[in-house]
């Protein structure tokens, strides 16, 4: 048995999973740990000697424990095996010998259409464990951005997928659930080393390659899907400002996002889709989404771009200086803050946007039907998977893009099961002052409805065609049918794009 296989069996036998750990130390301690506070979890483990408690102490609380304790927790791999693959270091100068973590080994759970799975992700120790600024070649674990992209991944089966800038390999793990072949690249040899270890621990078939951007797969390879959480953080190119490999590509401003977008046509198959996260700058009063659109148009791609956040220069700088482990109020923090603000001022940057990009190489060259750029800031359930929602929206878009208004009028529609209607009344009034359509899943959209659109949606049960409903409404509201159709069809198409209305089959006769 290999060391990796032995380690896998030991972790499984100990129950080193998200759910087991939560049960071990309780919900309150689990939530405190997520906020960076380890004391409640450490107190909950007092006098606990089982394997799960020892593994939690070593890898999640970064405690020093006797070698004999870890040997009992890893009976097959032992401390020596864990040290051999780089997970721990053994201190032979103590009596008895002790062991501490060299890398972060965190359990990760997932439930999707393919079922439930428990994984382990290997990365570098975080800021708390190292007690100071991170090393510049730091390999990040499963953070907020990587979780976001993982939840956005489209779940439909594909032959091949490229994970560009894989880091610790979490996107590649997710992709291995639905892609027959996964290639993961990174410019960091250290990242690839840890991603390879992560894949091996989880028995995921992932091929890793070293190189910058698309170089490892050019000039001949093409993929059905590309996913990327690239090092998009806007960082001053100033001496003394750390350049962390996991977040900074060494370019000026948002040039890295532009380079990824414009390089996609060289690696996507016709009809292939890329999903990525990114930052973009708002310069001298110009709209940041228009800036992104110019790159996408130049690449000849279809696009759905969603801006989730926009930060002013100071807030943006503060976020990423703290992310690197430099604490506010220290001289280093003030120095770095000034460098960031100077850089933004020199280049006329007034804000930085962050969001999601879904990009597609048209199956027919030059035929672009999807060009959607929007800002969506509504809260989203952190546990929800958006990938299935995006896939539904994309399929509906393609369906209705092939229909002119006459053909759409012949279609039968239904209301999505997660959509509800909310009516607002002034006290004592018989008729509502406002009507909203609310989406329970997806992006949680709220759409205000006029009387005619509310009446239309109320009749969408799949029985009547769009045209017949509009005709009936025109009689009921004493409105011109052609004018009502011209008013309603764009709104209907928009609700279809958001999967609030769904294509339905005509009701059976009789």
C-alpha positions as CSV (number, residue, x, y, z in Angstrom):
1,X,0.0,0.0,0.0
2,X,1.4,3.4,-0.9
3,X,1.7,6.1,1.7
4,X,-1.1,8.2,0.1
5,X,-3.4,5.2,0.1
6,X,-2.6,4.4,3.7
7,X,-3.2,8.1,4.6
8,X,-6.6,8.0,2.8
9,X,-7.7,4.9,4.7
10,X,-6.6,6.4,8.0
11,X,-8.5,9.7,7.4
12,X,-11.6,7.7,6.3
13,X,-11.4,5.4,9.4
14,X,-11.0,8.4,11.7
15,X,-14.0,10.1,10.2
16,X,-12.1,13.2,9.3
17,X,-15.0,15.0,7.7
18,X,-16.8,18.3,8.0
19,X,-19.9,16.7,9.6
20,X,-17.9,14.6,12.1
21,X,-15.8,17.5,13.3
22,X,-18.9,19.7,13.7
23,X,-20.4,16.9,15.9
24,X,-17.1,16.5,17.8
25,X,-16.8,20.1,19.0
26,X,-20.3,21.5,18.5
27,X,-21.9,24.1,16.3
28,X,-20.8,27.1,18.3
29,X,-17.1,26.1,18.2
30,X,-17.4,25.2,14.6
31,X,-18.8,28.7,13.7
32,X,-16.1,30.3,15.9
33,X,-13.4,28.4,14.0
34,X,-14.8,29.6,10.7
35,X,-14.4,33.2,12.1
36,X,-10.8,32.4,12.9
37,X,-11.2,31.8,16.7
38,X,-9.8,28.4,17.7
39,X,-10.2,28.5,21.5
40,X,-13.8,27.1,21.7
41,X,-12.8,24.1,19.5
42,X,-9.6,23.6,21.5
43,X,-11.5,23.6,24.8
44,X,-14.1,21.2,23.4
45,X,-11.3,18.7,22.7
46,X,-10.0,18.7,26.3
47,X,-9.4,15.1,27.4
48,X,-10.5,13.8,24.0
49,X,-8.0,11.2,22.8
50,X,-9.7,9.5,19.8
51,X,-8.1,9.7,16.3
52,X,-10.5,12.4,15.1
53,X,-9.6,14.7,18.0
54,X,-5.9,14.2,17.4
55,X,-6.2,15.0,13.6
56,X,-8.2,18.1,14.4
57,X,-5.6,19.3,16.9
58,X,-2.8,18.8,14.4
59,X,-4.3,20.0,11.1
60,X,-7.0,22.4,12.1
61,X,-5.9,23.9,15.4
62,X,-2.1,23.6,14.6
63,X,-1.3,22.2,18.0
64,X,1.9,20.4,18.8
65,X,1.2,16.8,19.8
66,X,3.4,13.7,20.8
67,X,4.4,11.6,17.8
68,X,2.8,8.6,19.5
69,X,-0.6,10.4,19.4
70,X,-0.4,10.9,15.7
71,X,0.8,7.4,15.1
72,X,-2.3,6.1,16.9
73,X,-4.5,8.5,14.7
74,X,-2.7,7.3,11.5
75,X,-2.0,3.6,12.2
76,X,-1.3,2.8,8.5
77,X,0.5,5.9,7.4
78,X,2.1,6.8,10.8
79,X,3.8,10.1,11.5
80,X,6.7,9.1,9.4
81,X,4.4,8.7,6.4
82,X,2.7,12.0,6.9
83,X,6.1,13.6,7.2
84,X,7.3,11.9,4.0
85,X,4.5,13.5,2.0
86,X,5.2,16.9,3.6
87,X,2.1,17.2,5.8
88,X,3.9,17.3,9.2
89,X,7.4,17.9,10.6
90,X,8.7,15.8,13.5
91,X,10.8,17.5,16.3
92,X,13.3,15.0,17.6
93,X,14.8,17.5,20.1
94,X,11.8,17.1,22.4
95,X,11.2,14.3,24.9
96,X,9.0,12.6,23.8
97,X,9.3,13.5,20.2
98,X,6.5,15.8,19.0
99,X,4.9,16.6,15.7
100,X,3.3,19.7,14.1
101,X,1.6,20.4,10.8
102,X,3.7,21.8,7.9
103,X,0.7,22.0,5.6
104,X,-3.0,22.6,6.1
105,X,-5.1,19.5,5.6
106,X,-8.8,20.4,5.7
107,X,-11.9,18.3,5.1
108,X,-14.3,19.5,2.5
109,X,-17.9,18.2,1.9
110,X,-20.0,18.5,-1.2
111,X,-23.6,17.5,-2.2
112,X,-24.7,17.9,-5.8
113,X,-26.7,16.0,-8.4
114,X,-24.0,13.3,-8.4
115,X,-24.5,12.7,-4.7
116,X,-22.5,13.5,-1.6
117,X,-18.7,13.3,-1.2
118,X,-16.1,14.1,1.4
119,X,-12.7,15.3,0.3
120,X,-9.5,16.6,1.8
121,X,-7.7,19.7,0.5
122,X,-4.0,20.4,1.0
123,X,-2.7,23.9,1.1
124,X,-0.2,26.1,3.0
125,X,-0.8,27.0,6.6
126,X,-2.9,30.2,7.0
127,X,-2.2,33.5,8.6
128,X,-3.1,32.4,12.1
129,X,-0.8,29.3,12.0
130,X,2.2,31.2,10.7
131,X,1.5,34.3,12.9
132,X,2.5,36.9,10.4
133,X,2.6,37.9,6.7
134,X,2.3,35.0,4.3
135,X,5.2,33.8,2.1
136,X,4.9,35.1,-1.5
137,X,4.5,31.6,-2.9
138,X,1.8,30.8,-0.4
139,X,-0.8,28.3,-1.8
140,X,-4.2,29.3,-0.6
141,X,-6.8,26.8,0.6
142,X,-10.5,26.8,0.1
143,X,-11.4,30.5,0.4
144,X,-14.5,32.5,-0.4
145,X,-13.6,33.1,-4.0
146,X,-12.8,29.4,-4.7
147,X,-16.0,28.3,-3.0
148,X,-17.9,30.8,-5.2
149,X,-16.4,29.5,-8.4
150,X,-17.0,25.9,-7.4
151,X,-20.7,26.7,-6.8
152,X,-20.9,28.4,-10.2
153,X,-19.5,25.4,-12.2
154,X,-22.0,24.1,-14.8
155,X,-22.9,20.5,-13.9
156,X,-23.4,19.1,-17.3
157,X,-21.1,16.3,-18.5
158,X,-18.2,17.3,-20.8
159,X,-15.2,15.4,-22.3
160,X,-12.4,17.8,-21.3
161,X,-11.9,20.7,-18.9
162,X,-9.0,23.0,-18.2
163,X,-8.5,24.4,-14.7
164,X,-6.4,27.5,-15.3
165,X,-4.4,28.6,-12.2
166,X,-5.5,25.6,-10.1
167,X,-3.9,26.6,-6.8
168,X,-4.6,23.9,-4.3
169,X,-6.8,22.1,-6.9
170,X,-10.3,22.6,-5.5
171,X,-11.8,23.5,-8.9
172,X,-10.2,20.5,-10.5
173,X,-11.7,18.3,-7.8
174,X,-15.1,19.7,-8.6
175,X,-14.6,19.3,-12.3
176,X,-13.6,15.7,-11.9
177,X,-17.2,15.0,-11.0
178,X,-18.4,15.8,-14.5
179,X,-15.4,16.0,-16.8
180,X,-13.9,12.9,-18.3
181,X,-10.5,14.6,-18.6
182,X,-9.2,17.4,-16.3
183,X,-6.0,19.3,-17.0
184,X,-4.9,21.7,-14.2
185,X,-2.2,24.3,-14.8
186,X,-0.4,26.8,-12.6
187,X,2.7,29.0,-12.9
188,X,3.6,28.0,-9.3
189,X,5.5,24.7,-9.0
190,X,4.5,24.7,-5.3
191,X,0.8,25.0,-6.1
192,X,1.0,22.1,-8.5
193,X,2.8,20.0,-5.9
194,X,0.0,20.5,-3.4
195,X,-2.8,20.2,-6.1
196,X,-1.2,16.8,-7.1
197,X,-1.3,15.7,-3.5
198,X,-4.9,16.8,-3.1
199,X,-5.9,14.9,-6.2
200,X,-4.1,11.8,-5.1
201,X,-5.6,11.8,-1.7
202,X,-9.1,12.0,-3.2
203,X,-8.4,9.5,-6.1
204,X,-9.3,12.2,-8.6
205,X,-7.9,11.9,-12.1
206,X,-6.2,15.3,-12.6
207,X,-3.3,16.0,-15.0
208,X,-1.1,18.9,-13.7
209,X,1.1,21.1,-15.9
210,X,3.5,23.9,-15.1
211,X,3.4,27.2,-17.0
212,X,1.9,30.7,-17.4
213,X,-1.7,31.2,-18.5
214,X,-2.5,29.0,-21.5
215,X,1.2,28.2,-22.4
216,X,1.0,24.6,-21.1
217,X,-1.8,23.6,-23.5
218,X,-1.0,25.7,-26.6
219,X,-0.9,25.5,-29.5
220,X,-3.0,22.5,-30.3
221,X,-5.2,21.5,-27.3
222,X,-8.9,22.5,-27.1
223,X,-11.3,22.1,-24.3
224,X,-15.1,21.9,-23.8
225,X,-14.8,23.9,-20.6
226,X,-12.4,26.2,-18.9
227,X,-12.7,27.2,-15.2
228,X,-10.4,29.8,-13.7
229,X,-10.0,31.6,-10.4
230,X,-6.9,33.5,-11.8
231,X,-4.6,35.8,-9.8
232,X,-6.7,38.8,-10.6
233,X,-6.0,41.1,-7.7
234,X,-5.0,44.6,-8.7
235,X,-1.6,45.2,-7.0
236,X,0.8,48.2,-7.2
237,X,3.9,47.4,-9.2
238,X,6.0,49.2,-6.5
239,X,9.1,48.0,-4.7
240,X,8.3,46.6,-1.3
241,X,4.7,45.5,-2.1
242,X,4.5,41.7,-1.8
243,X,3.5,39.9,-4.9
244,X,1.6,36.8,-3.8
245,X,1.5,34.1,-6.5
246,X,-2.0,32.9,-5.6
247,X,-3.5,36.3,-6.2
248,X,-1.1,38.5,-8.3
249,X,0.1,37.8,-11.8
250,X,2.7,40.6,-11.8
251,X,0.8,42.7,-14.4
252,X,-0.5,46.3,-14.2
253,X,-4.1,46.8,-13.1
254,X,-6.6,44.4,-14.5
255,X,-4.5,43.3,-17.4
256,X,-4.5,39.7,-16.3
257,X,-8.3,39.4,-16.7
258,X,-8.0,40.9,-20.1
259,X,-5.3,38.4,-21.1
260,X,-7.3,35.4,-20.0
261,X,-10.5,36.6,-21.8
262,X,-8.7,37.4,-25.1
263,X,-6.8,34.0,-24.9
264,X,-9.9,31.9,-24.5
265,X,-10.6,31.5,-28.3
266,X,-7.3,29.7,-28.6
267,X,-8.2,26.9,-26.2
268,X,-12.0,26.5,-26.4
269,X,-13.8,24.3,-28.8
270,X,-16.7,25.8,-30.7
271,X,-19.5,26.1,-28.3
272,X,-17.1,25.7,-25.4
273,X,-17.7,27.6,-22.2
274,X,-15.3,29.4,-19.8
275,X,-16.3,30.3,-16.2
276,X,-14.1,32.6,-14.2
277,X,-13.9,35.3,-11.5
278,X,-12.3,38.6,-12.0
279,X,-11.7,42.2,-11.1
280,X,-12.0,45.2,-13.5
281,X,-11.2,48.8,-13.0
282,X,-13.4,51.9,-13.3
283,X,-11.2,54.5,-14.7
284,X,-11.8,58.3,-15.1
285,X,-15.6,58.0,-15.0
286,X,-15.7,55.1,-17.6
287,X,-18.0,52.1,-16.7
288,X,-16.1,49.0,-15.7
289,X,-18.5,46.6,-17.3
290,X,-18.1,48.5,-20.6
291,X,-14.3,47.9,-20.2
292,X,-14.9,44.2,-19.8
293,X,-17.3,44.2,-22.7
294,X,-14.6,45.7,-25.0
295,X,-12.3,42.8,-24.2
296,X,-15.0,40.2,-24.8
297,X,-16.1,41.8,-28.1
298,X,-12.5,41.8,-29.3
299,X,-12.3,38.1,-28.6
300,X,-15.6,37.4,-30.4
301,X,-17.1,35.6,-27.4
302,X,-20.6,35.4,-26.1
303,X,-20.9,36.6,-22.5
304,X,-22.9,36.7,-19.3
305,X,-21.1,39.0,-16.8
306,X,-22.4,39.6,-13.4
307,X,-20.8,42.3,-11.2
308,X,-21.3,41.3,-7.5
309,X,-19.3,44.1,-5.8
310,X,-17.7,47.4,-6.4
311,X,-15.1,48.8,-4.0
312,X,-13.6,52.3,-3.7
313,X,-9.7,52.3,-3.9
314,X,-9.2,52.5,-0.1
315,X,-11.6,49.7,0.7
316,X,-10.1,47.5,-2.0
317,X,-6.5,48.2,-0.8
318,X,-7.5,47.5,2.9
319,X,-9.1,44.1,1.9
320,X,-6.1,42.7,0.1
321,X,-3.4,44.1,2.6
322,X,-5.3,42.3,5.4
323,X,-5.5,39.2,3.2
324,X,-1.8,39.1,3.0
325,X,-1.5,38.9,6.8
326,X,-0.5,42.6,7.5
327,X,-2.5,43.9,10.4
328,X,-4.2,47.4,10.3
329,X,-2.6,50.1,12.4
330,X,0.9,48.8,11.8
331,X,3.6,50.8,10.0
332,X,3.7,48.2,7.2
333,X,-0.1,48.4,6.7
334,X,0.1,52.2,6.4
335,X,3.0,51.9,3.9
336,X,1.2,49.4,1.8
337,X,-2.0,51.4,1.9
338,X,-0.2,54.4,0.6
339,X,1.3,52.4,-2.2
340,X,-2.1,51.1,-3.3
341,X,-3.7,54.6,-3.2
342,X,-0.8,56.2,-5.1
343,X,-1.1,53.5,-7.8
344,X,-4.8,54.0,-8.2
345,X,-4.5,57.8,-8.3
346,X,-1.7,57.7,-10.9
347,X,-3.8,55.5,-13.2
348,X,-7.2,57.3,-12.6
349,X,-8.8,54.3,-11.0
350,X,-12.0,55.3,-9.1
351,X,-13.3,51.9,-8.2
352,X,-12.7,48.2,-8.7
353,X,-15.5,45.8,-9.6
354,X,-15.6,42.0,-8.8
355,X,-17.8,39.5,-10.4
356,X,-18.5,36.3,-12.4
357,X,-17.9,35.7,-16.1
358,X,-19.5,33.0,-18.2
359,X,-18.0,33.2,-21.7
360,X,-18.7,31.0,-24.7
361,X,-17.0,30.6,-28.1
362,X,-19.9,30.7,-30.6
363,X,-20.6,27.3,-32.2
364,X,-21.0,29.3,-35.5
365,X,-18.3,31.9,-35.8
366,X,-19.6,35.4,-35.4
367,X,-23.1,34.3,-34.2
368,X,-23.4,36.0,-30.9
369,X,-26.8,35.8,-29.2
370,X,-25.7,36.1,-25.5
371,X,-24.3,39.5,-24.5
372,X,-25.6,40.1,-21.0
373,X,-23.8,42.5,-18.5
374,X,-25.5,43.3,-15.2
375,X,-25.0,44.2,-11.6
376,X,-26.6,41.8,-9.1
377,X,-25.9,42.4,-5.4
378,X,-28.8,40.5,-3.8
379,X,-27.7,38.1,-1.1
380,X,-27.3,34.5,-2.2
381,X,-27.6,31.4,-0.1
382,X,-24.0,30.5,0.6
383,X,-24.9,26.8,0.5
384,X,-26.7,26.9,-2.8
385,X,-25.2,25.6,-6.0
386,X,-25.7,28.2,-8.8
387,X,-24.3,26.0,-11.5
388,X,-27.5,24.2,-12.2
389,X,-29.3,27.5,-12.3
390,X,-26.8,29.0,-14.8
391,X,-27.2,25.9,-16.9
392,X,-31.0,26.2,-17.0
393,X,-30.8,29.9,-17.8
394,X,-28.3,29.2,-20.6
395,X,-30.5,26.4,-22.1
396,X,-33.5,28.7,-22.0
397,X,-31.6,31.5,-23.6
398,X,-30.5,29.3,-26.5
399,X,-34.1,28.0,-26.9
400,X,-35.7,31.4,-27.1
401,X,-32.9,33.0,-29.1
402,X,-34.0,30.7,-31.9
403,X,-37.6,32.0,-31.7
404,X,-38.9,35.1,-33.3
405,X,-41.9,36.8,-31.6
406,X,-44.4,34.8,-33.7
407,X,-42.8,31.5,-32.6
408,X,-42.6,32.7,-29.0
409,X,-46.3,33.5,-29.1
410,X,-47.0,29.9,-30.0
411,X,-45.0,28.6,-27.0
412,X,-46.5,27.3,-23.7
413,X,-44.9,28.5,-20.5
414,X,-45.0,27.6,-16.8
415,X,-43.9,29.5,-13.7
416,X,-40.7,28.1,-12.1
417,X,-41.4,26.3,-8.8
418,X,-39.2,28.6,-6.7
419,X,-41.1,31.7,-7.9
420,X,-43.7,33.4,-5.7
421,X,-45.8,36.5,-6.0
422,X,-45.9,39.2,-3.3
423,X,-48.6,41.8,-3.2
424,X,-48.5,45.0,-1.2
425,X,-51.6,46.8,-0.1
426,X,-52.3,50.2,1.5
427,X,-54.4,49.5,4.6
428,X,-58.0,49.2,3.7
429,X,-57.5,49.2,-0.1
430,X,-59.0,46.4,-2.2
431,X,-56.4,46.5,-5.0
432,X,-52.6,46.1,-4.5
433,X,-50.4,49.1,-4.6
434,X,-47.5,47.0,-5.9
435,X,-46.9,43.4,-7.1
436,X,-43.5,41.7,-7.0
437,X,-42.3,38.4,-8.5
438,X,-39.7,36.9,-6.2
439,X,-37.2,34.2,-7.0
440,X,-36.4,31.8,-4.2
441,X,-33.3,30.2,-5.8
442,X,-30.8,31.4,-8.3
443,X,-29.8,35.0,-7.7
444,X,-32.9,35.7,-5.7
445,X,-34.3,38.3,-8.1
446,X,-37.3,40.5,-7.4
447,X,-39.2,41.8,-10.4
448,X,-41.9,44.5,-10.1
449,X,-45.1,43.6,-12.1
450,X,-47.7,45.7,-13.7
451,X,-51.3,44.6,-14.0
452,X,-50.9,43.0,-17.4
453,X,-47.7,41.1,-16.7
454,X,-49.1,39.9,-13.4
455,X,-52.2,38.6,-15.2
456,X,-50.0,36.9,-17.8
457,X,-47.8,35.1,-15.2
458,X,-50.9,34.0,-13.3
459,X,-52.2,32.2,-16.5
460,X,-48.8,30.5,-17.2
461,X,-49.7,26.9,-16.2
462,X,-48.7,25.3,-19.6
463,X,-52.2,25.0,-20.8
464,X,-52.5,28.1,-23.0
465,X,-50.0,29.5,-25.5
466,X,-48.4,32.9,-24.9
467,X,-50.4,34.3,-27.8
468,X,-53.7,33.1,-26.4
469,X,-53.0,34.4,-22.9
470,X,-52.1,37.9,-24.4
471,X,-55.3,37.8,-26.5
472,X,-57.5,37.0,-23.5
473,X,-55.8,39.7,-21.4
474,X,-56.4,42.3,-24.1
475,X,-60.1,41.6,-23.9
476,X,-60.1,41.6,-20.1
477,X,-58.2,44.9,-19.9
478,X,-59.8,46.5,-22.9
479,X,-56.4,47.0,-24.5
480,X,-55.1,46.9,-28.0
481,X,-53.8,43.3,-28.6
482,X,-50.8,44.3,-30.8
483,X,-49.7,47.0,-28.3
484,X,-50.1,44.7,-25.4
485,X,-48.1,42.0,-27.1
486,X,-45.3,44.5,-27.9
487,X,-45.3,45.5,-24.2
488,X,-45.3,42.0,-22.7
489,X,-43.0,40.0,-25.0
490,X,-39.7,41.7,-23.9
491,X,-40.7,41.2,-20.3
492,X,-41.5,37.6,-20.9
493,X,-38.2,37.1,-22.6
494,X,-36.4,38.6,-19.6
495,X,-38.2,36.3,-17.2
496,X,-37.3,33.4,-19.4
497,X,-33.6,34.5,-19.3
498,X,-33.7,34.5,-15.5
499,X,-35.5,31.1,-15.4
500,X,-38.5,32.6,-13.6
501,X,-40.6,31.4,-16.5
502,X,-39.9,28.0,-18.1
503,X,-40.7,26.5,-21.4
504,X,-43.6,24.0,-21.0
505,X,-45.4,21.5,-23.2
506,X,-48.9,22.1,-24.4
507,X,-51.5,20.5,-22.1
508,X,-52.8,17.2,-23.5
509,X,-56.2,17.4,-25.3
510,X,-59.3,16.2,-23.4
